[in-house]
Amino acid sequence: MPLRAVDTGVSGVTISSFRTNYTPTTKSTTYIQPPNSQASRIMESIQEPVESNRIPLANEPSGVYSITMTDSDMALTKRKFIKVSSVGEVEVCPDRVEFCVKIVCTKQDIAAARESVRKRDDFLMLALKKVGVPQNGISSTSLVKRFKVSDEAEDNDDILERKLLRDIEKQMNAKNNNKGEKDPVLDEEKIKVIKELYVICNSLNQYMELFSIVNEKLDRQVIVSPPVIRVSPEYLQCQTQEAAKLAMNNAIQKANQVLQSQKVLKATVGKLFYSVEDSLTITDISEYQNINTTTSFESLKWKRHNKLIVCKLTSLFEVNTVKGYRKFM
């Protein structure tokens, strides 16, 4: 049955009504994801096995069920099942970081301006390779602009201030012979060469390392833009599957703990009979709990882009009972 989206009225995406049925001959599934202690530390209070003549549904209480079934030889046999609910949580960090690096050089000679940009560009390419950005994650564009200084006076605070001071000086000295002369500095023609690198990487650490290198080694002619951070759909789907695996692993652990707590019933968890995905919720991180010793001040402020995936399962397992024996003298 395909996944069906349900509007719950809260933030995040909830996916519900997902069931996988298994026949008794289905092999059990093994998961390598370690159990989540937060999801499996709460144990249910289960008494004696519930007698029933049918398989319990997903909305029935959790517990151990003793069910009378008909086997392949049409004989009635008693089989035991254990039904548990479990939760798997995965915190997802952004895997796609996009930013631009802008190189600007202004000179009177276009060849000198191009050479200055080329040197900085070569240094940036080496720095990007050092931090681990692949070559296919870098694209570039170039622009050459010829202008007069006076054309950009309104956009440049230093030039605008110089122009205002020049006008004030002329007004104060009305008898100056150079009153009507133009400012040679403002009429100077220059060449501006601009090159932009568009970079895509998969880690905020790569961005911060490059930002540090640019600010330490290069001048103000090289500018690194703020990053655009997001989680790609492919990575989100992969982490969603990890949350489901973690929830199943917690279900197996929880079922084992329940069976071990039963002193009368000596049994182990067997094959998975069915598993129902009660909900799958993807929300933004509101509180930071997974802070470790490698978390820095700079990386902490980007944690607001993390996602929290919560998968809730209801699972029914067969119970492998251990038959007792007598020791004869």
Secondary structure, DSSP 4 states (H G I P E B T S, - for coil): ---EEE--SSSSEEEE-EEEE--TTPPPP---SPP-HHHHS------SPEEESSPPPTTSPPEEEEEEEE-TTS-EEEEEEEEEEEEEEEEE---EEEEEEEEEEEESSHHHHHHHHHHHHHHHHHHHHHHT--GGGEEEEEEEEEEEGGGGGGG-HHHHHHHHHHHHHHHH-TT-TTTTPPPTTTT-EEEEEEEEEEEEES-HHHHHHHHHHHHHHS-TTEEEPPPEEE--HHHHHHHHHHHHHHHHHHHHHHHHHHHHH-SS--EEEEEEEEEEEEEEEEEE--S-----TT--HHHHGGGGG-EEEEEEEEEEEEEEE--------
